[in-house]
Amino acid sequence: MGKIRAIWNRWRKPLKYSASDPENFAEKWSFTSNRLRIFSLLFVSFSLIIYGFLYFFSPWFVAVQGSKGIKREQLEVQAKQIEDLQNELLAQERYINSMRLIILGEVPVTSSMDSLNEYSTEMIDSLFDYTDSASVALENRMKQDMRTKGKSSRTSLFIAPVKGVVSQSYKKGEHPGVDIVTEPETNVLAALSGTVIYTGYTRKDGFITIIHHGGGYVSVYKHCKAVFKKSGDRVQIGDPIGIVGNTGENSTGPHLHFEVWLDQQPIDPTAYLSFKK
């Protein structure tokens, strides 16, 4: 034990290191340290040199560089995916804004709108992913209708948002939906499962909700007293989305103005739905 202590004390003993001019023995520089510090400094320096040599010249370094290349490729793929997603979201935003302008009457239905024509219905539908049974059944019914002749029953899976008396029927080019008179404060129900793409208030039509259902279908609910949903909300068929009201200059009494659109064109809901109690 005494020998170890003696060695330890010797390694920790301060020493003076200096450099002198050999001609006149004048001291040029000097510092004080001990053997332990000097050995530690040399050991760390040697380790760094060995590590650097192995890192740059060994096969391990090549493997590390290869893995960096793979990561770089992955980042490029992810960047491309993000760019595609941004383009899809931009397409969705343009589609929603264009549909809103058309449905609210700010742009004629027959107008050519690049934001609608530029993107296919399938592309827009892919942005609203829902897998409930009603939507799947609607898609299957649509495929069946494409193979058969006669009047289409593609909207047969819609339910009436309210029950009452149709006070004003659909008229192409003049009245793109139906007006259903019913008791005030009646809940307005989602006609089919989908995603709310717009809610708001306009001077002419009051509180409005627009729902995208997939397959090119959009439903519109106007003159509500209040709306329960906001843009981006998912709704199931039959969910309450608002209350029947009398808001907007185009309303002359409590009722619901209801529209169904297919491929950016309004269709007559009464050909497929019954609003009778």
Protein Blocks (a to p, Z undefined) as FASTA:
>chain_A
ZZmmmmmmmmmpccddddddfklopafbdcdddfklmmmmmmmmmmmmmmmmmmmmmmkl
mmmmmmmmmmmmmmmmmmmmmmmmmmmmmmmmmmmmmmmmmmnopacfklccfklmmpcf
klmmmmmccfbfklmmmmmmmmmmmmpgcjdfklmmpccfbgcddfbdcdehklgcdcdd
ddehiacddfbgcddfbdcddfklopaddddebjhiacddehiabdfbdehiacdehiaf
bdcdfedjkbgbdcddddddeehiacdfklmpccbZZ
